[in-house]
Amino acid sequence: MLKDLNLKKNALENTPQKDIPSPSSIFRKIASQLKKPRKKNLYLIFLSLIFALLFVIYPYHAKRQETKKVSNSQLDKRSRSPTKALVTRVPTITQTPNLTPLPEKLVKTASGRIAFVMDGEVYVVNADRNDLQQITDDEYKKFGLQVSPDKMKIVYSFYPEDSEKQTNSGMYVGYNSGVAFVDVESKKVTVLIPYGNIQNHYANWTPDSRYITVWVGNGLGSKVIDTVLNSTILNLSSSDGKASISPVVWVKGKNKISYILNNSLYLANVDGSEAVKLKDGVDALRQVHEGPNVPEPPFWSGSGRFAAYYKDGFLNLYDSVNITEVVVGKATKEDMFESNYPQTYLTSYSSNEMKLFFLEYDQKPTAVSFDIVTGKRENIGSFGQSMVISPDKKTLFALTNEPYSNSPVGFHNLETGELKTCGSDFRHSYYWWAGGLGYNTSLSVWSPDNSVVVGSGTSGRDYGTVKVMLIDCTNYEIVRGNISERVWFP
């Protein structure tokens, strides 16, 4: 929107304005010419035409000059405050987007819509580069974007852009932050948790687009907030004041929430009522030697029959029908702490829920499928650590070499076993595992139609891009700027 406004403004300013004589100068010229007898009749003939033209041209000229002044004034005003109509509890400041034109024409494009953060603000754009819009404009940096299932709202965490107003450094403990959501159409921002002295991270929507779950203080608490009433309906806290709580997750097949509190796995109504303890000794998070605690919420299958979780670092699978528990992958807490990531981390269930996919570390990262019925393990292939499976559970996208973000990426068809390697001009973060919620938020990588992934370029200024790659390896940039996050609309 801002880009279009600035283009219109520049077009108005750069349009050459021809000098149009005033009526008085024309009258003087006519009078002098009429003194010449031979030209008297000629000028009398044209006199009526000249007066007619004056009454048309001069008012038009004056109106155009006035329109230009008014238009420029309006454009300047809107450029300074692009979301002036925004009703928000977050202060509005001057914001000018840093957009670099992308000259190449696209032969093949992707479909879908993407939300991203540029210069600390939320923007949205179509995957074919059309309809770029700025959604927020204030003095806070945003992170942790998630689009609601109804596609109408975007939730995010935020902290002050001014470092002097920040209540912690954030780098290795996670930024203290508030939580808000913005209405995509009206651009109205609603603050759910004001900025303060604690981390409020991993905000996520329930399927009805009404409730938001938030992980508090790196495991000191967890909340469920009703966005319609703007009220907290569940506020979990540890019994001993230590970090021992996982994020709250939604169990679709049971229409309930689940969480880990004081090392016990629970299933409950969305407001926490009728909570049932399912298992004890369950890990809610893991500590790493670099960075804040990483959440380890229970990982439920779509039907709500199976739940995967960690116990003393071991990956376990719980069957809520047969009330059984089996160990799937093994790793000591010491291994997990020293290596800064779990030796086994979850990725997805298969579409029929008979297999569990995860990445396991021994000498090198290896994708593994675990047959829930037979207990058989099968190595799929060696990949970099950031492995994300498509929403339809048919395609695995990952780094294909060393676990670094500039490694080649590829698509592995889980049904045929085919691997398509796409080169290294597309950046997929190797920190994907660190969020702990990757299996719940595949839209941060995959489009909802399972055909495209979003990432960035691989070097220099290309890091600050929104770039997409189709499963045939076609890739292109959508937006270039100071961009930090990208997520698909459902």
C-alpha positions in Angstrom: 0.0 0.0 0.0 2.8 2.4 0.9 4.7 1.5 -2.2 1.6 2.3 -4.4 1.0 5.6 -2.6 4.7 6.7 -3.0 4.5 5.8 -6.7 1.4 7.9 -7.1 3.0 10.8 -5.3 6.2 10.6 -7.4 4.2 10.5 -10.6 2.3 13.7 -9.6 5.5 15.5 -8.6 7.4 14.5 -11.7 4.7 15.3 -14.3 5.9 18.5 -16.1 3.5 21.4 -15.8 3.2 23.7 -18.8 2.9 27.5 -18.3 -0.6 28.6 -19.2 -0.9 32.4 -19.9 -3.2 34.4 -17.6 -6.3 36.1 -19.1 -4.8 39.6 -18.6 -1.7 38.8 -20.7 -3.9 37.4 -23.5 -6.1 40.5 -23.5 -3.1 42.8 -23.8 -1.8 40.8 -26.8 -5.2 40.9 -28.5 -5.5 44.7 -28.1 -2.1 45.3 -29.6 -2.9 43.2 -32.6 -6.3 44.8 -33.2 -4.5 48.2 -33.8 -3.3 46.7 -37.1 -6.2 47.1 -39.6 -5.3 44.2 -41.9 -5.4 41.8 -39.0 -8.4 43.3 -37.3 -11.0 41.1 -39.0 -8.8 38.0 -38.5 -8.5 38.6 -34.7 -12.2 39.4 -34.4 -12.9 36.0 -35.9 -10.7 34.2 -33.4 -11.7 36.3 -30.5 -14.7 34.3 -29.5 -12.8 31.1 -29.8 -10.1 32.4 -27.5 -12.6 33.5 -24.8 -14.3 30.1 -25.0 -11.0 28.3 -24.5 -10.1 30.6 -21.6 -13.2 29.7 -19.7 -12.3 26.0 -20.1 -8.5 25.9 -19.8 -7.9 28.4 -17.0 -10.4 26.9 -14.5 -9.0 23.4 -15.3 -5.4 24.6 -14.7 -6.3 26.2 -11.4 -8.2 23.2 -10.2 -5.3 20.9 -11.2 -2.9 22.9 -9.2 -5.1 22.8 -6.2 -5.7 19.1 -6.6 -2.0 18.5 -6.7 -1.5 20.4 -3.5 -4.3 18.5 -1.8 -3.1 15.1 -3.1 0.5 15.7 -2.1 -0.7 16.7 1.4 -2.8 13.6 1.7 0.0 11.3 0.5 2.5 12.9 2.8 0.1 12.5 5.7 -0.7 8.8 4.8 3.0 8.0 4.2 3.8 9.3 7.7 1.0 7.3 9.2 -0.1 4.4 6.9 -2.4 2.9 9.5 -3.9 6.2 10.8 -7.3 4.5 11.0 -5.8 1.8 13.2 -7.6 1.5 16.5 -4.8 0.2 18.7 -3.4 0.1 22.2 0.1 0.0 20.8 1.5 3.4 19.9 1.8 4.4 16.2 5.1 5.8 14.9 6.5 6.8 11.5 7.3 3.8 9.4 8.7 3.7 5.8 9.1 0.3 4.2 12.4 -0.6 2.6 11.3 -2.4 -0.5 13.7 -3.3 -3.3 12.1 -3.8 -6.8 12.4 -7.4 -8.2 12.9 -6.9 -11.9 12.6 -10.4 -13.3 9.4 -11.6 -14.7 7.9 -14.8 -13.3 7.2 -17.6 -15.6 5.7 -19.9 -13.0 4.2 -18.7 -9.7 2.8 -20.2 -6.5 -0.6 -19.6 -5.0 -1.4 -18.7 -1.4 -0.8 -15.8 0.9 2.1 -15.1 3.3 2.5 -13.0 6.4 6.0 -11.8 7.3 7.8 -9.3 9.5 9.8 -6.5 7.9 11.5 -3.7 9.8 9.7 -5.0 12.9 6.2 -4.7 11.3 3.7 -7.2 10.0 3.0 -7.3 6.3 1.1 -9.7 4.0 1.6 -10.5 0.3 0.3 -13.0 -2.2 2.8 -15.7 -3.3 2.6 -14.3 -6.9 3.9 -10.9 -5.6 0.6 -9.1 -5.7 -1.4 -7.3 -3.0 1.5 -6.3 -0.7 0.0 -4.6 2.5 1.5 -3.3 5.7 -0.7 -4.5 8.6 0.9 -2.9 11.7 2.8 0.3 12.5 4.1 1.0 16.0 7.3 1.1 18.1 7.5 -2.7 18.7 9.3 -5.5 17.0 7.2 -8.6 16.3 8.0 -12.2 16.2 6.3 -15.6 16.5 3.6 -14.9 13.8 0.7 -17.3 13.5 -2.3 -16.7 11.3 -5.7 -17.8 12.6 -7.5 -20.7 10.9 -10.2 -18.4 9.7 -7.4 -16.3 8.0 -8.8 -13.1 9.6 -6.2 -12.4 12.4 -2.5 -12.7 13.1 -1.2 -13.2 16.6 2.4 -12.3 17.6 4.7 -11.6 20.5 6.3 -8.1 20.7 8.9 -6.1 22.5 10.1 -2.4 22.2 12.3 -1.5 19.2 14.2 1.0 21.5 16.7 -1.1 23.5 16.5 1.4 26.4 12.9 0.4 26.8 13.5 -3.3 26.8 13.5 -5.1 30.1 16.0 -7.7 29.2 18.7 -8.3 26.5 16.8 -11.3 25.1 19.6 -13.0 23.1 20.2 -16.1 25.3 17.1 -16.0 27.5 14.4 -15.0 25.1 13.1 -11.5 24.9 10.6 -10.4 27.5 7.5 -9.7 25.4 3.8 -9.0 25.2 1.2 -10.7 23.0 -1.2 -9.1 20.6 -3.2 -10.0 17.5 -4.2 -7.8 14.5 -7.3 -8.0 12.4 -6.0 -8.3 8.8 -8.8 -6.4 7.2 -9.4 -3.5 9.7 -5.7 -3.5 11.0 -7.1 -3.1 14.5 -4.6 -4.4 17.1 -5.7 -6.0 20.3 -3.2 -6.4 23.1 -3.8 -9.6 25.1 -0.7 -9.4 27.3 1.0 -6.0 27.7 4.8 -5.8 27.5 6.5 -6.4 30.9 9.2 -8.3 32.7 8.6 -11.9 31.4 8.7 -13.9 28.2 5.4 -14.6 26.5 6.3 -16.9 23.5 4.9 -19.5 21.1 1.4 -17.9 20.8 -0.9 -20.2 18.8 -4.5 -20.5 17.8 -7.1 -23.1 18.6 -9.0 -24.4 15.5 -12.1 -22.2 16.2 -9.9 -19.0 15.9 -11.2 -17.8 19.3 -8.6 -18.9 21.8 -4.8 -18.3 21.9 -2.3 -20.4 23.9 0.9 -18.7 25.2 4.0 -20.2 26.9 5.1 -18.0 29.8 8.6 -17.4 31.3 10.4 -20.2 29.5 8.3 -22.8 31.3 7.2 -21.0 34.5 3.6 -20.9 33.2 1.2 -21.4 30.3 -2.0 -19.6 29.4 -5.2 -19.9 27.4 -6.7 -16.5 26.4 -10.2 -15.9 25.0 -9.7 -13.3 22.3 -13.4 -12.4 22.1 -13.6 -11.4 25.8 -9.9 -10.5 26.0 -9.6 -12.5 29.2 -7.3 -15.3 30.5 -9.4 -18.5 31.1 -6.5 -20.7 32.1 -3.4 -19.7 33.9 -1.0 -22.6 34.8 1.9 -22.1 37.1 4.4 -24.5 38.7 4.0 -25.6 42.3 7.6 -24.9 43.2 8.3 -21.8 41.1 10.6 -23.7 38.8 10.2 -24.1 35.0 8.2 -27.3 34.6 5.3 -26.4 32.3 4.9 -27.1 28.6 2.9 -25.0 26.1 -0.8 -25.9 25.9 -1.7 -27.7 22.7 -5.0 -28.5 21.1 -6.1 -32.1 20.7 -8.3 -32.0 17.6 -9.8 -35.5 17.8 -10.9 -35.0 21.4 -11.8 -31.3 21.2 -9.7 -30.7 24.3 -6.4 -29.2 25.4 -3.3 -31.0 26.7 -0.2 -29.9 28.6 2.5 -31.0 30.9 2.4 -29.6 34.4 4.9 -30.5 37.2 6.1 -33.5 35.1 2.6 -34.9 34.5 0.7 -35.1 31.2 -2.9 -33.8 31.3 -6.0 -33.7 29.1 -8.7 -31.0 29.9 -11.4 -28.7 28.6 -10.2 -25.5 27.1 -10.7 -23.6 30.4 -8.8 -26.3 32.3 -11.8 -27.9 33.8 -12.2 -31.7 34.1 -8.4 -32.2 33.9 -7.4 -35.8 33.7 -3.8 -36.9 34.5 -2.6 -39.4 32.0 1.1 -40.0 32.7 3.7 -39.0 35.3 7.5 -38.4 34.8 7.0 -36.5 31.5 9.5 -33.7 30.4 7.9 -30.3 29.8 11.0 -28.7 28.3 14.7 -29.1 27.8 17.6 -27.0 28.8 20.3 -26.2 26.3 23.7 -24.7 26.8 23.0 -21.8 24.4 19.7 -20.1 24.4 16.5 -20.2 26.4 14.7 -23.4 27.5 13.1 -25.2 24.5 9.5 -26.3 25.0 8.5 -30.0 24.6 4.7 -30.1 24.5 2.9 -33.3 24.0 2.6 -34.3 20.4 -0.9 -35.7 19.7 -2.1 -37.4 16.6 -5.0 -35.9 14.7 -7.5 -38.4 16.1 -6.3 -37.9 19.6 -5.4 -41.6 20.0 -1.6 -41.2 20.3 0.6 -38.8 22.2 4.4 -38.6 21.9 6.5 -37.0 24.6 9.9 -37.2 26.3 10.7 -38.9 29.6 14.3 -38.4 30.9 15.2 -37.6 27.3 13.7 -40.8 25.9 11.0 -40.4 23.2 7.9 -42.2 24.3 4.6 -43.0 22.6 1.3 -43.3 24.5 -1.7 -45.1 23.2 -4.9 -43.7 24.8 -7.0 -46.6 23.5 -4.9 -49.5 24.8 -3.4 -47.4 27.6 0.1 -48.5 26.6 3.4 -46.7 26.5 6.5 -47.6 24.4 10.0 -46.1 24.1 10.6 -44.9 20.6 14.0 -43.1 20.7 16.7 -42.8 23.3 18.9 -39.9 24.3 20.3 -38.9 27.7 19.7 -35.5 29.1 23.4 -34.9 29.1 23.5 -35.6 25.3 20.7 -33.3 24.7 22.2 -30.5 26.8 25.7 -30.7 25.3 24.6 -31.1 21.7 22.0 -28.2 22.1 19.3 -30.2 20.4 17.5 -33.5 21.2 19.1 -36.7 19.9 15.6 -37.6 18.7 13.0 -35.0 17.7 9.5 -35.4 16.5 8.3 -34.4 13.0 4.9 -35.9 12.2 2.5 -38.8 12.2 1.6 -40.5 8.9 -1.8 -39.7 7.4 -3.3 -43.0 8.7 -1.5 -42.5 12.1 0.2 -45.9 11.9 3.7 -44.4 11.6 5.6 -41.8 13.6 8.3 -39.8 11.8 11.3 -38.3 13.6 14.9 -37.3 13.2 17.5 -39.2 15.2 21.1 -38.4 15.8 23.9 -40.9 16.0 26.9 -40.2 13.9 24.8 -38.1 11.6 21.1 -37.0 11.5 18.9 -39.6 10.0 15.1 -39.5 9.3 13.3 -42.5 10.8 9.8 -43.9 10.5 8.5 -45.9 13.4 5.6 -48.4 12.7 3.3 -47.9 15.7 1.6 -51.4 15.2 4.7 -53.5 14.7 7.3 -51.4 16.4 9.6 -51.7 13.4 12.0 -48.8 12.7 13.1 -47.8 9.2 15.7 -45.3 8.2 14.4 -43.0 5.5 17.6 -41.2 4.7 20.3 -38.8 6.0 19.2 -35.1 6.2 20.1 -31.9 7.9 18.4 -31.4 11.2 15.6 -29.1 10.0 13.1 -31.6 8.7 9.4 -30.6 8.1 6.7 -32.8 6.6 3.9 -31.4 4.4 0.4 -31.0 5.8 -0.8 -34.0 3.8 2.0 -36.1 5.3 3.3 -37.2 1.9 6.5 -35.1 1.4 9.4 -34.4 3.6 11.3 -31.1 3.1 14.8 -30.8 4.7 18.4 -29.8 4.3 20.1 -32.6 2.5 23.6 -32.3 3.6 25.4 -30.8 6.6 23.1 -29.2 9.2 23.7 -25.6 8.2 21.2 -23.2 6.7 23.0 -22.8 3.4 23.1 -26.5 2.6 21.2 -27.8 -0.4 17.5 -28.5 0.3 15.4 -31.3 -1.1 12.0 -32.9 -1.2 11.6 -36.6 -0.2 8.5 -38.4 -1.3 7.5 -40.6 1.6 5.4 -42.9 -0.6 7.8 -43.5 -3.4 11.1 -42.9 -1.7 12.2 -40.4 -4.4 14.5 -37.6 -3.3 14.7 -34.4 -5.4 17.6 -32.2 -4.5 17.1 -28.5 -5.3 20.5 -26.9 -4.9 21.7 -24.3 -2.3 20.1 -21.1 -3.5 17.2 -21.4 -1.1 17.7 -20.9 2.7 15.9 -23.1 5.2 16.9 -22.5 8.8 18.7 -25.3 10.5 17.3 -23.9 13.8 13.8 -25.2 12.8 14.0 -27.9 15.5 14.6 -25.3 18.3 11.1 -24.1 18.4 9.7 -27.3 19.8 6.4 -26.7 18.0 7.5 -27.3 14.5 5.1 -30.2 14.0 2.2 -28.0 15.1 3.1 -25.1 12.9 4.1 -26.6 9.5 2.6 -23.5 7.8 5.8 -21.7 8.9 7.4 -23.7 6.0 4.7 -25.5 3.9 1.8 -23.9 2.0 -1.6 -25.4 2.9 -1.9 -27.0 -0.6 1.4 -28.9 0.0 3.1 -27.6 -3.1 5.4 -24.8 -1.9 7.8 -23.9 0.9 8.8 -20.5 2.1 12.2 -19.4 3.1 14.8 -16.9 2.0 17.9 -16.4 -0.1 21.2 -17.9 1.0 23.8 -15.1 1.2 24.4 -11.4 2.0 21.3 -9.2 1.5 19.3 -12.2 0.2 18.8 -13.3 3.8 16.3 -10.5 4.1 13.9 -11.8 1.5 10.6 -13.7 1.2 11.4 -16.5 -1.2 9.3 -19.5 -2.2 10.3 -22.9 -3.7 7.9 -25.2 -5.5 8.4 -28.9 -5.2 9.8 -29.0 -8.7 12.6 -26.8 -7.4 11.4 -23.6 -9.1 12.1 -20.7 -6.8 11.8 -16.9 -6.8 11.8 -13.9 -4.5 8.6 -12.2 -3.6 9.8 -9.3 -1.4 13.3 -8.1 -0.4 13.9 -6.0 2.7 14.8 -6.3 6.3 12.7 -9.4 6.8 12.9 -11.7 9.8 9.9 -14.1 9.7 7.5 -15.7 7.2 4.4 -17.8 7.6 1.6 -19.0 5.3 -2.1 -18.2 5.7 -4.0 -21.5 6.3 
